[in-house]
Amino acid sequence: MAISILPLLDPEIGSALIEARDDRFGPALLCAAQRLGDVDEVFAFSQKDTSRPIVLAASSGLPDCASRVALYTQRFHRFDPAARARVCAPVGSGFAQTISANEITSSDYRALCFERPRFVEKLCFGWHFDRRWFVLSFYRRRSGTSSNGQLAALANVALSAMMDAAAPEPSLSEPLAARLQRRLARSFPALTPRELAVCARTLAGDTAASIAGQLGISRASVLTYRQRAYRRLRITQANALLSRLLD
């Protein structure tokens, strides 16, 4: 039997990154990236529509990182080739792109943010969530592909952590089903509102009859919506749904 070697991320690296918060997140992300490949700087932001990017994390082993971040968020984000890939990604999907310094058409952007710090490329990873983009870039002084798979795995963990940190804290008085439904919507955007409502209440422990009463539909409709959701996600039971949600 053939065995496939996947570019998995060391769980200890992912755990340390998820636990890092606030000012510790950027340095933890840079440290993790440097363990996996030749990464000299990391920069992460969120952006809604055409507004300016909001900095989520930035860390570097080189001087003037803050200056580069400010220039990017104020001016140069408009000239970033990754912006085209970002706007083409539908809601609930992501993109990955390697951009070399010579692909930067703006001379000022290329000179100040690539040539001066001697970056030859950046690896960009992003996710489109509810008309808001979360983007993470790894900057390198040397090009290379040997660690790209593991950096992609790291980006997945980092993007998830950033999205979770940027989400509003739920009220403790908010019903469990409502909190679950919001989390399901983030994780599985392909599900319809009714499928989300049924699945959230199923995970909260409600019976089909109880869910029917809450939503004002028949018990048979509850079972139909649940079956459709499970079929979309290629699962057969609530335990599998919970596992996917926590994965």
N, C-alpha and C positions, 0 to 999 in steps of 0.2 A: 504494500500500500504506500502510495506516494505521500510524503509529508511536506506541507507548505510552510515556509518560514515567513510569517507576517511581521511587518515593522511595528510591533507592539511597543507601548511605552512602559517603562519600569513603573510598577504601581507605587513605589515609594516616591518617585519623582512627581507623579500625578497627585498623590495625597498631599505632599508638601506644598504644591502649588495651590490646590483647592483650599487648604487651611490658611494660606497667606491672605491677608486683607490690607486694604488701605495702602500706605506707603511701602509695605513689605512686598506687595504683589509684583511690582516691576523688577526689583532686584532678584526675587525668587524665580521669576520667569527667565531673566537673563542667565542666571546660574544654571537653570535646567537646560536651556538652549545650548549653553557652552559645553555642557556635559555630553551633548549629543552631536555637536558639529561645530564648524568654524563660524560662530556667530559673534559679532562684535557689538551689536546694539539691537534692542527690541523697542517697538513702539506700537501701542494699541489705542484704538479710538472707536467711538460710536458716532454715527452721523444719520440725521433724519432729513430725507428729501435733499434739498440743496443748501441746507444750513451749514454753518461751520462745524468741523469735527470737534467732538468733545473728548479730551484726552482721558484715557482710562489707565494707562500705564506707560512708562518710558524709563529705560535704564540703559546705561552704556559704560563700557570700559574706556571710552574716549572723551576728551573735553568737548564742551559746547553742545552737549546733547539737548539741553533746554532751549538753546537758541534755534537749533534745527527743528525741534518740535513746534516752537512758536511760528517760525517761518512757514512750516507746512500747514498748520491750522489756519493761519491768517491769509496766506496767498497761494502756496504751491499745490494744495490739494486739488485745485482746478486742473492742473496740468499732469496729474498722476495717471499713467496708463491704466492702473488698477481701477480707476473710477469708471472706466467704460465696462470692465468686466463686472463691477459691482452693480451697476444699474441694470445690467442684462440678466442678473440672477433673480428668478421669481421668488416671491415670498415663500419661505420654508425651504430654501436651497442655499448652497454655498458656492464658493469659487476658490481656486488656487491658481496662482500665477507667479512665475519667476520673471523679474524685470531687471534687465541689465542697465548699467549707467548710460550706455549709448542709445538706449531707447527713450531717454528723457529728452523731449524736444525743446523744453524751456531751458535756455542757456543759464539763466540765474538759478533755477532749481537744480540743474545738473551740477553747476559749479559749487554752490553753497552746501548742498545736501548729499552730494556724492563725491565729487572730485576733491573738495577740501578735506573731508574725513577719509578719503581714499576708499570709499565703498565701490565695489565692482558690480554688486547686484543686491536685490532684496527679494525675499520670498514672502509673498502676500497670501494670507488666508482670510476668508471672510464669510459671514453668514447674514442672510437677509431675513429679518424677523419683524413682521408687522410694520412695514414701511420704515424700518430702522436698520441700519447696517452696523455690524460689529466687525472690525477689521484688525488684524494682527500682522505685523511685518517683522521679519528677521533680516537684519542688514549684515552683509559680509564684505570683508576686504579681499577674500579669496573665493572664487567660484568653486562649487563642488556639488556633487549629487549623491554621494555615498550615504549621507545622513538625512536626505530629504524626506524619506518615508517616516523616520522617527520624529522629525520636526513637524510633519503633518499630524502625527498622532498627538504630539504635545500641543499643537495649535487647537485641535479638537477639545482637549481638556481646558485649555486657557479660555477659549471662546465660551464654553459652557459656564466656566466660573465667572467670566465678565458679565454674561447675560443674567446670571443668577444674582450677582451683586447689584446690577443696575435695575432689577425688578423691584417695585415697591414692596415693602414689608407688609404681609397680610395682617389684618387685625386679629387679635386672639379671639375676639368674639365672632369672627366670621365663620359661618358653617364650614365643616370639613369638606363637604361636597363642593362648595364654591371654590375653595382653595385647590382641591384636586382638579376641578374642571379647568381652572386657569393654567395649572401646570400641564395638564394633558394637551391643552391648546398650543402651548409653547413647544411641546415635544412632538406632537402629531398634528401638524396643521392641515393634513389631508382629511381629517375627520370633520363631519358636518356638525353644526351646533347641537342638533338633537342627539347625534351619536356621542358627542362629548358629554352632554348632560346625563345620558344613560350610563355611560362608562364610569363617570365620576361618582355617581350614586351607587353603582355596583361596588366600586372599590371602597366606598364608605361603609359598606355592609348592608345596604338596603335591599330588600327583596324586590322581585319584579312587580309584585302587587303594590308595594309601597311606592316604588318609583312611578308606576302608572298613576297613582293618586296624586303625587306631587306635581307631575307634568301635565296632568289632565288628558292622558291618552290611555288606550287599552293595554292590558297586560301583554296581549299578542304583539302590539306595536313595540313595546319595550323589548321583547325578545327579538323582534326583527331588527331594530336599530342596533342592538348589542351584537347580533350575528353579523350584520354588515360591517360594523367597526372591527370585529375580530378578523373578518375575512380580509379587510383592507390591510390590517397589520400582520396577517398570516400567523395568527395565534388561535387557540381554541378555548382558553379559559382565563379567568380573572387573574390567577396567579402569574400567568405568563405576561399579562398586561402590566401588572405591578413590577415584574422583573424588568420589563422593557423600560418602564418609567424611571426606575432607579438606576438603570445601567449608565 
